[in-house]
Amino acid sequence: MGIRKFDMDNLEKIVKSNNLNWRSLRLMQFGDQGLREFNNQPAIDYFRKWGAEVISIDISGAHGSLPIDLSRKIRWDWYKGYFDIVTNFGTAEHVKDDLMCFNNMLYFCKPNGIMINIAPSDQFTYKYHRRCKRYSVEFFTEWAKTHNCKVIECRITTKEERITPWVLAILQRRN
């Protein structure tokens, strides 16, 4: 897994457009992510250097992530509705129960907070991702509708943006 420049640009755009500040940002990251443009430096370290409060969850427990299965219902009362931004940069498709993973995102995201999803589209064919799930724009728009979320942006990425077609779904949790 890894965060590409396109993903970072979208994250930065969300931070700016929501008048958030890295120094006070509360960010939950799903997956033990590395930054592709920085020799796969752990993203959790990078975000903390900017001053963000970051929690990362990945079943592997690598690079400071909490070793928790995202396909299980996670209920931590002290973090319910706590995070400004919750990211899924290519993680949910690998989780056994991806719908529970999305529900966990919603649980941790604060009211009016943002959930950023980058997931393989149903148009995506890449031999190393044979066993992962694939998504459509319709999946995310329907999920948002049934979970009281507003769709900020939902589309298939172009080859120039992300090499292969993935779904970018930026959702805002409503009150």
Beta strands, then each sheet from edge to edge (+ up, - down):
strand 1: 2-3
strand 2: 26-30
strand 3: 34-35
strand 4: 41-42
strand 5: 53-57
strand 6: 83-89
strand 7: 109-120
strand 8: 149-156
strand 9: 166-173
sheet 1: 1+ 3+ 4-
sheet 2: 5+ 2+ 6+ 7+ 9- 8+
end
